[in-house]
Amino acid sequence: MGCICSKGAKDESIHDNEKDKDVNNSSNKESVQLVAPTPTKKEDLLVARGGNDGSIRRPSKVRLSVDIANSPARADAELVAAGWPSWLASVAGEAVRGWVPRRVESFEKLEKIGQGTYSSVYRARDLETGKIVAMKKVRFVNVEPESVRFMAREIIILRKLDHPNVMKLECIVTSRISCSLYLVFEYMDHDLAGLAGNPGIKFKEQQIKCYMQQLFLGLEHCHSRGVLHRDIKGSNLLIDNNGVLKIADFGLATVFKADQKQPLTSRVVTLWYRAPELLLGATQYGVAIDLWSAGCILAELFAGKPIMPGRTEVEQMHKIFKLCGSPSEEYWQKTKLPHATSFKPQQPYKRLIADTFRNLPQSALSLIDKLLAIEPEVRGSATSSLRSEFFTTEPFPCTPSELPKYPPSKEQDAKQRNEEAR
């Protein structure tokens, strides 16, 4: 548990044909992951630059190829004058335009709370305000333009969003002596996966409703702003000591439009929470993929454990068919998804949602049944979920302030270890 920050992002001016992060290892709850991946393999470079058809699709607003040695000459003069590094201004000026960078000297690092390949997260104190924050240090190897561009996408996405249930990027900190940036977020003590996985914590129905209500409110805002999160899972849902849940980690997020023709990557969402159409290779999709993930989380909170913990894509698809039933013949013919031949079962599976969750409240069962529909169009929207009987019948959701106060993660982890030692 503890603070988890966002990772990397995309904006409407940048298409989705880029290197996909490894999201299959859903059992790995490492707080810090790659923020700004730099494609290294030949096939990854093809994806990053537009596909394997040989075409190069360059974004309209961000340069992909930059001569780092001469970048000061190309940098946006106003941004450099405002204090932004020339290597950032020349590649990703749009992401920071209108902002003034803070200096690392204005923060006091208190402790490292996470470590990743290209980033570290610190609990820190803002010396100007005294506020405790989470500082995510993003390191760039040789200031690769591709790496800077990936990081810029996260910033652009975060700047589009402003909601109590979405993590807010508070400021960006630059260093005078190194090619690194710090993204500064509110410090959060817990994440939903950590609380749900604690054997000493058992959520009541009204508490589950409170957490899920906040999740759907956050998703409603994201989707209304044209943002798909594409990695909804418990460890990306952060909770403060006031019970407020915030959606974090927009590293796989993208901007979408209802009539979008540009194909998206299907290699998104951590495996256990990945919708079937993504496993089948869909490149045209929308808000339904986030709703599937939310349905998995809702069922998980009642069940006390992940409901479909597959180890491979094949096993994950099999688990989905066993629980949710296999698609109809009409579905296969209509969708013509790339991996249909590989995954189509020889014998049809019956849908077992009602049997598996028969002990759940009827309103919860109905919402889970809708969210875990094989057909994306059946899942509805975040708004329709908020209007479902699950939230409009007793027991009503409690308020965030009525949720239990849990000890900070380090204290809780120590307490759990002591109990296990006994």
WOUR-V963490 format. One record per pair of residues at least 24 apart in sequence whose ideal C-beta (glycine too) atoms are under 10 Angstrom apart, sorted by the first residue. I is the first residue (numbers start at 1). J is the second residue. D is the distance in whole Angstrom. If there is no record, write none. Layout:
<<I:J:D> <I:J:D>>
//
This chain:
<<1:29:9> <1:31:9> <1:188:9> <1:189:7> <1:190:5> <1:191:5> <1:192:9> <1:193:8> <1:194:3> <1:195:7> <1:197:9> <1:198:9> <1:235:9> <1:238:9> <1:239:9> <1:406:9> <1:408:9> <1:409:4> <1:410:9> <1:412:7> <1:413:7> <2:31:6> <2:113:5> <2:114:7> <2:121:9> <2:123:8> <2:134:9> <2:187:9> <2:188:8> <2:189:7> <2:190:7> <2:191:7> <2:194:8> <2:238:9> <2:408:8> <2:409:4> <2:410:8> <2:412:10> <2:413:9> <3:31:7> <3:32:10> <3:113:6> <3:114:8> <3:121:6> <3:122:9> <3:123:7> <3:132:10> <3:133:9> <3:134:4> <3:135:10> <3:136:9> <3:167:10> <3:185:7> <3:186:8> <3:187:5> <3:188:5> <3:189:7> <3:190:9> <3:191:8> <3:238:7> <3:240:10> <3:248:9> <3:409:9> <4:29:9> <4:30:9> <4:31:5> <4:32:8> <4:33:9> <4:113:9> <4:114:7> <4:121:8> <4:134:8> <4:136:9> <4:167:9> <4:185:9> <4:188:7> <4:190:10> <4:191:6> <4:193:10> <4:194:10> <4:235:6> <4:236:7> <4:237:9> <4:238:6> <4:248:5> <4:249:6> <5:31:8> <5:32:8> <5:33:10> <5:35:9> <5:113:10> <5:114:8> <5:119:8> <5:121:6> <5:134:5> <5:135:8> <5:136:4> <5:138:10> <5:154:10> <5:167:7> <5:169:9> <5:183:6> <5:184:9> <5:185:5> <5:186:10> <5:187:10> <5:188:9> <5:238:9> <5:248:6> <5:249:7> <5:250:10> <5:251:10> <6:35:8> <6:136:8> <6:154:5> <6:155:9> <6:157:8> <6:158:6> <6:167:6> <6:169:7> <6:183:7> <6:185:7> <6:236:9> <6:247:10> <6:248:6> <6:249:5> <6:250:5> <6:251:6> <6:253:8> <7:32:8> <7:33:6> <7:34:7> <7:35:5> <7:36:8> <7:37:9> <7:116:9> <7:118:10> <7:119:8> <7:136:9> <7:138:9> <7:150:9> <7:151:9> <7:154:6> <7:183:9> <7:231:9> <7:236:9> <7:248:9> <7:249:5> <7:250:7> <7:251:3> <7:252:8> <7:253:9> <8:33:9> <8:34:7> <8:35:5> <8:36:5> <8:37:7> <8:118:10> <8:119:10> <8:138:9> <8:147:9> <8:149:9> <8:150:5> <8:151:6> <8:152:9> <8:153:6> <8:154:5> <8:155:9> <8:157:9> <8:249:9> <8:250:8> <8:251:4> <8:252:8> <8:253:9> <9:35:10> <9:95:9> <9:150:8> <9:151:8> <9:152:8> <9:153:4> <9:154:3> <9:155:7> <9:156:6> <9:157:4> <9:158:7> <9:159:10> <9:160:9> <9:227:9> <9:249:10> <9:250:5> <9:251:6> <9:252:8> <9:253:5> <9:254:8> <9:255:9> <10:59:10> <10:149:9> <10:150:8> <10:152:9> <10:153:4> <10:154:8> <10:156:8> <10:157:7> <10:227:9> <10:228:10> <10:230:10> <10:250:9> <10:251:9> <10:252:9> <10:253:7> <10:254:5> <10:255:6> <10:256:10> <10:264:10> <11:59:9> <11:61:8> <11:62:8> <11:94:8> <11:95:8> <11:152:8> <11:153:6> <11:154:9> <11:155:9> <11:156:4> <11:157:6> <11:159:9> <11:160:8> <11:227:10> <11:253:9> <11:254:8> <11:255:6> <12:59:10> <12:60:10> <12:61:9> <12:156:8> <12:157:10> <12:160:9> <12:226:7> <12:227:10> <12:254:9> <12:255:4> <12:256:9> <12:257:8> <12:260:10> <13:59:5> <13:60:5> <13:61:4> <13:62:7> <13:94:7> <13:153:10> <13:156:8> <13:255:9> <14:57:10> <14:58:10> <14:59:4> <14:60:9> <14:61:8> <14:62:6> <14:64:10> <14:94:10> <14:149:7> <14:150:9> <14:152:9> <14:153:6> <14:156:8> <14:254:9> <14:255:8> <15:50:7> <15:51:10> <15:57:6> <15:58:9> <15:59:7> <15:60:10> <15:254:9> <15:255:10> <15:260:10> <15:262:5> <15:263:8> <15:264:9> <15:265:10> <16:47:10> <16:228:10> <16:230:9> <16:252:10> <16:254:5> <16:255:9> <16:256:9> <16:260:9> <16:262:7> <16:263:7> <16:264:4> <16:265:6> <16:268:9> <16:283:9> <17:46:9> <17:47:6> <17:48:7> <17:49:8> <17:50:5> <17:51:6> <17:52:10> <17:55:10> <17:57:6> <17:262:8> <17:263:7> <17:264:8> <17:265:7> <17:283:10> <18:44:9> <18:45:10> <18:47:6> <18:48:5> <18:49:8> <18:50:9> <18:146:9> <18:149:9> <18:150:7> <18:153:9> <18:254:10> <18:265:7> <19:43:9> <19:44:5> <19:45:8> <19:46:9> <19:47:6> <19:48:5> <19:49:10> <19:146:8> <19:150:8> <19:265:9> <19:267:9> <20:44:8> <20:47:7> <20:48:10> <20:252:8> <20:265:5> <20:266:9> <20:267:4> <20:268:7> <21:150:10> <21:231:9> <21:251:7> <21:252:6> <21:267:8> <21:268:8> <21:270:10> <22:267:9> <22:270:10> <22:271:10> <23:230:9> <23:231:7> <23:233:9> <23:251:10> <23:252:7> <23:267:7> <23:268:7> <23:269:6> <23:270:5> <23:271:7> <23:272:10> <23:273:9> <23:274:8> <24:267:9> <24:269:10> <24:270:8> <24:271:5> <24:272:9> <24:274:9> <24:310:9> <24:311:9> <24:312:8> <24:313:7> <24:316:9> <25:270:8> <25:271:7> <25:272:10> <25:311:9> <26:233:7> <26:235:9> <26:269:9> <26:270:4> <26:271:5> <26:272:4> <26:273:7> <26:274:9> <26:306:8> <26:308:10> <26:309:7> <26:310:8> <26:311:9> <26:316:9> <27:270:9> <27:271:9> <27:272:8> <27:306:9> <27:309:7> <27:311:9> <28:235:9> <28:270:9> <29:191:8> <29:193:6> <29:194:8> <29:197:8> <29:233:9> <29:234:9> <29:235:5> <29:270:10> <30:114:7> <30:115:8> <30:116:7> <30:117:10> <30:235:9> <31:113:7> <31:114:4> <31:115:9> <31:116:8> <31:121:6> <31:134:10> <31:136:10> <31:191:8> <31:194:10> <31:235:8> <31:248:10> <31:249:9> <31:409:10> <32:112:10> <32:113:8> <32:114:4> <32:115:6> <32:116:4> <32:117:9> <32:118:9> <32:119:5> <32:120:7> <32:121:5> <32:136:7> <32:137:10> <33:114:9> <33:116:5> <33:117:8> <33:118:9> <33:119:8> <33:231:10> <33:249:8> <33:251:7> <34:116:6> <34:117:6> <34:118:5> <34:119:7> <34:138:10> <34:147:10> <34:150:9> <34:251:8> <35:116:7> <35:117:9> <35:118:6> <35:119:5> <35:136:7> <35:137:9> <35:138:5> <35:139:9> <35:140:10> <35:147:9> <35:150:7> <35:151:6> <35:154:7> <35:181:9> <35:183:8> <35:251:7> <36:118:6> <36:119:8> <36:138:6> <36:139:9> <36:140:7> <36:141:10> <36:144:8> <36:146:8> <36:147:4> <36:148:7> <36:149:8> <36:150:4> <36:151:4> <36:152:9> <36:153:9> <36:154:8> <36:181:9> <36:251:9> <37:117:9> <37:118:7> <37:144:10> <37:146:8> <37:147:7> <37:150:6> <37:151:10> <37:251:9> <38:118:8> <38:140:8> <38:141:7> <38:142:9> <38:144:5> <38:145:9> <38:146:5> <38:147:4> <38:148:9> <38:149:10> <38:150:8> <39:144:9> <39:146:6> <39:147:9> <39:150:9> <40:144:10> <40:146:10> <44:146:10> <45:146:9> <47:265:7> <47:267:9> <48:146:6> <48:149:9> <48:150:9> <49:146:9> <51:263:8> <57:262:9> <59:94:10> <59:149:8> <59:153:10> <61:92:10> <61:93:9> <61:94:5> <61:95:10> <61:156:10> <62:91:7> <62:92:6> <62:93:8> <62:94:7> <62:95:8> <62:145:9> <62:148:9> <62:149:6> <62:152:7> <62:153:9> <62:156:9> <63:90:7> <63:91:6> <63:92:9> <63:93:9> <63:145:7> <63:149:8> <64:91:9> <64:145:6> <64:146:7> <64:149:7> <65:91:10> <65:145:7> <65:146:9> <66:90:6> <66:91:5> <66:143:9> <66:144:9> <66:145:5> <66:146:10> <66:148:8> <66:149:9> <67:145:9> <68:142:7> <68:143:6> <68:144:8> <68:145:8> <68:148:10> <68:179:10> <71:143:8> <71:145:9> <83:174:7> <83:176:10> <84:172:9> <84:174:7> <84:181:10> <85:140:10> <85:143:8> <85:148:10> <85:174:6> <85:175:9> <85:176:9> <85:178:10> <85:179:7> <85:180:9> <85:181:8> <86:143:10> <87:140:8> <87:142:10> <87:143:4> <87:144:10> <87:145:9> <87:148:7> <87:179:7> <88:140:9> <88:143:8> <88:148:6> <88:151:9> <88:152:8> <88:172:9> <88:174:8> <88:179:9> <88:181:7> <90:143:10> <90:145:8> <90:148:9> <91:143:8> <91:144:9> <91:145:5> <91:146:9> <91:147:9> <91:148:4> <91:149:6> <91:151:10> <91:152:7> <92:145:9> <92:148:5> <92:149:6> <92:150:9> <92:151:7> <92:152:3> <92:153:8> <92:155:8> <92:156:9> <93:152:9> <94:152:7> <94:155:9> <94:156:7> <94:159:10> <95:148:9> <95:149:9> <95:151:8> <95:152:4> <95:153:8> <95:154:8> <95:155:4> <95:156:5> <95:157:10> <95:158:9> <95:159:8> <95:172:9> <96:152:8> <96:155:7> <96:156:9> <96:159:9> <96:172:6> <96:174:9> <96:181:9> <97:159:10> <98:159:9> <99:155:9> <99:159:9> <99:169:10> <99:171:8> <99:172:6> <100:171:9> <100:172:9> <101:171:8> <101:172:6> <101:173:7> <101:174:4> <101:175:10> <101:181:8> <101:182:9> <102:126:9> <102:128:8> <102:170:9> <102:171:5> <102:172:7> <102:173:5> <102:174:8> <102:182:8> <102:184:7> <103:173:7> <103:174:7> <103:175:8> <103:176:7> <103:182:10> <104:135:9> <104:137:9> <104:173:5> <104:174:7> <104:175:5> <104:176:8> <104:177:9> <104:178:9> <104:180:9> <104:181:10> <104:182:6> <105:173:9> <105:175:9> <105:176:9> <106:171:10> <106:173:8> <107:133:7> <107:135:6> <107:171:10> <107:173:7> <107:182:8> <107:184:8> <109:135:7> <109:137:9> <109:182:10> <110:135:10> <110:187:10> <111:410:9> <112:137:9> <113:187:9> <113:409:9> <113:410:9> <118:147:8> <118:150:10> <118:151:9> <118:180:10> <119:151:9> <119:180:9> <119:181:10> <119:182:10> <119:183:9> <120:180:10> <120:182:10> <121:182:10> <121:183:9> <121:185:9> <121:187:10> <122:182:8> <122:187:10> <123:187:6> <124:173:9> <124:182:9> <124:184:8> <124:187:8> <125:187:10> <126:170:9> <126:171:9> <126:173:10> <126:184:8> <129:170:10> <131:170:9> <131:184:10> <131:186:8> <131:187:8> <132:186:9> <132:187:5> <132:189:10> <133:170:7> <133:171:9> <133:173:10> <133:182:10> <133:184:5> <133:185:7> <133:186:7> <133:187:5> <134:167:9> <134:170:9> <134:182:10> <134:183:9> <134:184:7> <134:185:5> <134:186:7> <134:187:5> <134:188:7> <134:238:9> <134:248:10> <135:170:10> <135:171:10> <135:173:7> <135:182:5> <135:183:7> <135:184:5> <135:185:8> <135:187:9> <136:169:10> <136:173:10> <136:181:9> <136:182:6> <136:183:5> <136:184:8> <136:185:7> <137:173:9> <137:175:9> <137:178:9> <137:180:6> <137:181:8> <137:182:5> <137:183:8> <138:172:10> <138:179:10> <138:180:6> <138:181:5> <138:182:7> <138:183:7> <139:178:8> <139:179:8> <139:180:5> <139:181:9> <140:178:9> <140:179:5> <140:180:7> <140:181:8> <141:179:9> <142:179:8> <143:179:5> <143:180:10> <144:179:10> <147:179:10> <148:179:9> <148:181:9> <150:251:8> <151:181:7> <151:183:8> <151:251:9> <152:181:10> <153:250:9> <153:251:9> <153:253:8> <153:254:8> <153:255:9> <154:183:8> <154:249:9> <154:250:6> <154:251:6> <154:252:10> <154:253:8> <155:181:9> <155:183:7> <155:250:9> <156:250:10> <156:253:10> <156:255:8> <157:222:9> <157:225:9> <157:227:6> <157:228:10> <157:229:9> <157:250:5> <157:251:9> <157:253:5> <157:254:8> <157:255:7> <158:183:8> <158:185:9> <158:227:10> <158:248:10> <158:250:6> <158:253:9> <160:221:10> <160:222:9> <160:225:5> <160:226:8> <160:227:6> <160:250:10> <160:253:10> <160:255:8> <161:218:9> <161:221:7> <161:222:6> <161:224:10> <161:225:6> <161:227:7> <161:247:9> <161:250:8> <161:253:9> <162:221:8> <162:225:9> <163:217:7> <163:218:6> <163:219:10> <163:220:9> <163:221:4> <163:222:8> <163:224:9> <163:225:9> <163:246:9> <163:247:9> <164:214:8> <164:217:8> <164:218:8> <164:221:9> <164:244:7> <164:245:9> <164:246:8> <164:400:9> <165:213:9> <165:214:5> <165:215:7> <165:216:9> <165:217:5> <165:218:3> <165:219:8> <165:220:9> <165:221:7> <165:222:9> <165:237:9> <165:244:7> <165:245:6> <165:246:6> <165:247:6> <165:400:10> <166:217:9> <166:218:5> <166:219:9> <166:221:6> <166:222:7> <166:225:9> <166:227:9> <166:229:9> <166:245:10> <166:246:6> <166:247:5> <166:248:8> <166:250:9> <167:218:9> <167:236:9> <167:237:10> <167:238:7> <167:246:5> <167:247:7> <167:248:4> <167:249:8> <167:250:8> <168:246:8> <168:248:10> <169:250:9> <185:238:9> <185:246:9> <185:248:8> <186:238:9> <186:240:7> <186:244:10> <186:246:8> <186:248:10> <187:238:9> <187:240:8> <188:237:10> <188:238:4> <188:239:6> <188:240:5> <188:241:9> <188:244:9> <188:245:9> <188:246:7> <188:248:8> <188:409:10> <189:238:8> <189:239:7> <189:240:6> <189:241:6> <189:242:10> <189:405:10> <189:406:8> <189:407:9> <189:408:5> <189:409:6> <189:410:10> <189:411:10> <189:412:9> <190:237:9> <190:238:7> <190:239:4> <190:240:8> <190:241:8> <190:243:10> <190:245:9> <190:406:6> <190:407:9> <190:408:8> <190:409:6> <190:412:8> <191:233:9> <191:234:6> <191:235:5> <191:236:7> <191:237:6> <191:238:5> <191:239:7> <191:245:9> <191:246:10> <191:248:8> <191:249:10> <191:409:9> <192:233:9> <192:234:4> <192:235:8> <192:236:8> <192:237:4> <192:238:8> <192:239:6> <192:245:7> <192:297:7> <192:300:9> <192:301:8> <193:233:7> <193:234:3> <193:235:4> <193:236:8> <193:237:8> <193:297:9> <193:300:9> <193:306:9> <194:234:8> <194:235:7> <194:238:10> <194:239:9> <194:406:9> <194:409:7> <194:412:8> <194:413:9> <195:234:8> <195:237:10> <195:239:7> <195:301:10> <195:403:10> <195:404:9> <195:406:6> <195:409:10> <195:412:9> <196:234:6> <196:235:10> <196:237:10> <196:297:9> <196:300:7> <196:301:6> <196:303:10> <196:304:7> <196:305:8> <196:306:9> <197:234:8> <197:235:10> <197:300:10> <197:304:9> <197:305:8> <197:306:9> <198:406:8> <198:412:7> <198:413:9> <198:415:10> <198:416:7> <199:304:9> <199:416:8> <199:419:9> <199:420:10> <200:406:10> <200:412:8> <200:415:8> <200:416:7> <200:419:8> <201:304:10> <201:404:8> <201:406:7> <201:412:9> <202:304:8> <203:301:6> <203:302:8> <203:304:9> <203:403:9> <203:404:9> <204:395:8> <204:398:8> <204:403:10> <204:404:9> <205:301:10> <205:302:8> <205:360:9> <205:361:6> <205:363:9> <205:364:8> <205:390:10> <205:394:9> <205:395:6> <205:396:10> <205:397:9> <205:398:10> <206:394:9> <206:395:4> <206:396:7> <206:397:6> <206:398:4> <206:399:10> <206:402:8> <206:403:9> <207:243:9> <207:301:9> <207:395:10> <207:397:8> <207:398:6> <207:400:10> <207:402:8> <207:403:6> <207:404:8> <208:297:10> <208:298:7> <208:300:10> <208:301:5> <208:302:7> <208:361:10> <208:364:8> <208:390:9> <208:397:8> <208:398:10> <209:298:10> <209:301:10> <209:361:10> <209:363:9> <209:364:9> <209:390:7> <209:391:6> <209:393:10> <209:395:7> <209:396:7> <209:397:4> <209:398:7> <210:243:7> <210:245:8> <210:391:10> <210:396:9> <210:397:4> <210:398:5> <210:399:7> <210:400:6> <210:401:10> <210:402:8> <210:403:6> <211:237:8> <211:239:8> <211:243:9> <211:245:6> <211:297:9> <211:298:9> <211:301:7> <211:397:9> <211:398:10> <211:400:9> <211:403:8> <212:237:10> <212:245:9> <212:294:7> <212:295:10> <212:297:7> <212:298:6> <212:301:7> <212:364:9> <212:367:9> <212:385:8> <212:386:9> <212:390:8> <212:391:8> <212:397:8> <213:245:9> <213:385:9> <213:386:7> <213:390:9> <213:391:6> <213:396:10> <213:397:5> <213:398:10> <213:399:10> <213:400:9> <214:239:9> <214:243:9> <214:244:7> <214:245:4> <214:246:8> <214:247:9> <214:397:9> <214:400:7> <215:245:6> <215:246:10> <215:247:7> <215:290:10> <215:293:10> <215:294:6> <215:297:7> <215:298:9> <215:382:8> <215:385:9> <215:386:10> <216:290:10> <216:291:9> <216:294:7> <216:298:10> <216:367:10> <216:381:9> <216:382:5> <216:383:8> <216:384:9> <216:385:5> <216:386:5> <216:387:10> <216:388:9> <216:390:10> <216:391:8> <217:245:9> <217:247:10> <217:382:8> <217:383:10> <217:386:7> <218:245:7> <218:246:7> <218:247:4> <218:248:10> <218:382:8> <219:247:7> <219:287:8> <219:290:6> <219:291:8> <219:293:9> <219:294:7> <219:381:9> <219:382:4> <219:383:9> <219:385:8> <219:386:9> <220:287:9> <220:381:8> <220:382:4> <220:383:6> <220:384:10> <220:385:9> <220:386:7> <221:247:9> <221:382:8> <222:247:7> <222:250:9> <222:253:8> <222:287:9> <222:290:8> <222:382:8> <223:256:9> <223:286:8> <223:287:5> <223:290:7> <223:291:9> <223:381:7> <223:382:6> <223:383:9> <224:287:10> <224:381:10> <224:382:9> <224:383:9> <225:255:8> <226:254:9> <226:255:5> <226:256:6> <226:257:6> <226:258:9> <226:260:9> <226:287:10> <227:253:6> <227:254:7> <227:255:6> <227:256:8> <227:287:10> <227:290:10> <228:252:9> <228:253:6> <228:254:5> <228:255:8> <228:256:5> <228:264:8> <228:268:9> <228:269:10> <228:285:8> <228:286:7> <228:287:7> <228:288:10> <228:289:7> <228:290:6> <229:253:5> <229:254:9> <229:268:9> <229:269:9> <229:287:9> <229:289:9> <229:290:5> <229:293:8> <229:294:10> <230:254:6> <230:256:10> <230:264:9> <230:265:9> <230:267:10> <230:268:4> <230:269:6> <230:270:10> <230:274:10> <230:278:9> <230:285:9> <230:289:7> <230:290:7> <230:293:9> <231:268:7> <231:269:6> <231:270:6> <231:273:8> <231:274:9> <231:289:10> <231:290:9> <231:293:8> <232:269:7> <232:270:9> <232:273:6> <232:289:9> <232:290:5> <232:291:9> <232:292:9> <232:293:4> <232:294:6> <232:295:10> <232:296:8> <232:297:7> <233:269:8> <233:270:5> <233:271:10> <233:272:7> <233:273:5> <233:274:10> <233:293:7> <233:294:10> <233:296:8> <233:297:7> <233:300:9> <233:306:9> <234:270:10> <234:272:10> <234:273:9> <234:293:10> <234:296:9> <234:297:6> <234:300:7> <234:301:9> <234:306:9> <235:270:8> <236:270:9> <236:273:10> <236:293:9> <237:294:10> <237:297:8> <239:400:9> <239:403:8> <239:406:8> <240:400:9> <241:403:10> <241:405:6> <241:406:8> <241:407:10> <241:408:8> <242:399:10> <242:400:6> <242:401:6> <242:403:8> <242:405:9> <243:398:8> <243:399:8> <243:400:3> <243:401:6> <243:402:7> <243:403:4> <243:404:8> <243:405:8> <243:406:9> <244:400:5> <244:401:9> <244:403:9> <245:400:8> <245:403:9> <247:290:10> <253:290:10> <256:284:10> <256:285:9> <256:286:6> <256:287:8> <257:286:9> <258:286:7> <258:287:10> <260:284:8> <260:285:10> <260:286:8> <264:289:10> <266:337:9> <266:338:8> <266:339:9> <267:313:10> <269:293:6> <269:296:10> <270:296:10> <271:308:9> <271:309:9> <271:310:6> <271:311:8> <271:312:8> <271:313:7> <271:315:9> <271:316:5> <272:296:7> <272:297:10> <272:300:9> <272:306:5> <272:307:8> <272:308:6> <272:309:5> <272:310:7> <272:311:10> <272:316:7> <272:319:9> <273:297:7> <273:300:9> <273:306:9> <273:307:10> <273:308:8> <273:316:10> <274:308:9> <274:310:9> <274:313:8> <274:316:7> <274:317:9> <274:320:9> <275:320:9> <275:372:9> <275:373:10> <275:374:9> <275:376:7> <275:379:9> <276:316:9> <276:317:7> <276:320:5> <276:321:8> <276:324:8> <276:326:10> <276:327:8> <276:331:10> <276:337:9> <276:343:9> <276:372:9> <276:373:10> <276:374:6> <276:375:9> <276:376:9> <277:327:10> <277:331:10> <277:335:7> <277:337:7> <277:374:8> <277:375:9> <277:376:6> <278:313:10> <278:337:10> <278:339:10> <278:376:10> <279:310:9> <279:313:6> <279:314:9> <279:316:6> <279:317:5> <279:320:7> <279:337:9> <279:339:7> <279:342:10> <279:343:7> <280:313:10> <280:317:8> <280:327:9> <280:331:10> <280:332:9> <280:335:7> <280:336:10> <280:337:4> <280:338:7> <280:339:5> <280:340:6> <280:341:10> <280:342:9> <280:343:6> <280:344:9> <281:335:10> <281:337:5> <281:338:3> <281:339:4> <281:340:8> <281:342:9> <281:343:9> <282:335:7> <282:337:6> <282:338:8> <282:339:9> <282:376:8> <283:337:9> <283:338:8> <284:335:10> <284:337:10> <285:376:7> <286:376:7> <286:377:9> <286:379:10> <286:381:10> <287:376:9> <287:379:8> <287:380:9> <287:381:6> <287:382:7> <287:383:10> <288:371:9> <288:373:9> <288:375:9> <288:376:4> <288:377:7> <288:378:8> <288:379:5> <288:380:8> <288:381:9> <289:376:7> <289:379:9> <290:379:9> <290:381:10> <290:382:8> <291:370:9> <291:371:5> <291:372:9> <291:373:9> <291:376:8> <291:378:10> <291:379:4> <291:380:7> <291:381:7> <291:382:7> <291:384:9> <291:385:7> <292:320:9> <292:324:10> <292:371:6> <292:372:7> <292:373:8> <292:374:10> <292:376:8> <292:379:6> <293:371:9> <294:367:9> <294:368:10> <294:371:6> <294:372:10> <294:379:9> <294:382:8> <294:385:7> <295:324:10> <295:353:10> <295:367:8> <295:368:6> <295:369:9> <295:370:8> <295:371:3> <295:372:5> <295:373:9> <295:379:7> <295:385:9> <296:320:10> <296:368:9> <296:371:8> <296:372:7> <297:371:9> <298:357:10> <298:360:10> <298:364:7> <298:367:7> <298:368:6> <298:371:7> <298:372:9> <298:385:9> <298:390:8> <299:323:9> <299:353:9> <299:356:9> <299:357:7> <299:360:8> <299:364:8> <299:365:9> <299:367:10> <299:368:5> <299:369:10> <299:371:9> <299:372:7> <301:364:9> <302:357:7> <302:359:9> <302:360:5> <302:361:9> <302:364:6> <302:365:9> <302:368:8> <303:356:9> <303:357:8> <303:359:10> <303:360:9> <307:356:8> <307:357:9> <307:368:9> <307:372:9> <308:372:9> <313:339:9> <313:342:9> <313:343:8> <314:339:10> <314:342:8> <314:343:7> <316:343:10> <317:342:9> <317:343:5> <317:344:10> <317:345:9> <318:343:9> <318:345:8> <318:349:9> <320:349:9> <320:372:8> <320:374:8> <321:345:6> <321:347:10> <321:348:9> <321:349:4> <321:350:10> <321:351:10> <321:374:9> <322:349:6> <322:350:9> <322:351:10> <322:352:7> <322:356:9> <323:349:9> <323:351:8> <323:352:6> <323:353:7> <323:355:10> <323:356:6> <323:357:9> <323:372:7> <324:349:8> <324:350:10> <324:351:6> <324:352:8> <324:353:6> <324:356:10> <324:369:9> <324:372:5> <324:373:8> <324:374:6> <325:349:5> <325:350:6> <325:351:3> <325:352:7> <325:353:8> <325:372:10> <325:373:10> <325:374:7> <326:350:9> <326:351:9> <326:374:8> <327:374:5> <327:375:8> <328:374:8> <328:375:9> <330:375:10> <331:374:7> <331:375:7> <334:375:9> <335:375:9> <335:376:10> <361:389:9> <361:390:8> <361:393:9> <361:394:10> <361:395:9> <362:389:8> <362:390:9> <362:393:9> <363:388:7> <363:389:4> <363:390:4> <363:391:8> <363:392:8> <363:393:5> <363:394:9> <364:388:10> <364:389:9> <364:390:6> <365:390:9> <366:390:7> <367:391:9>>
//
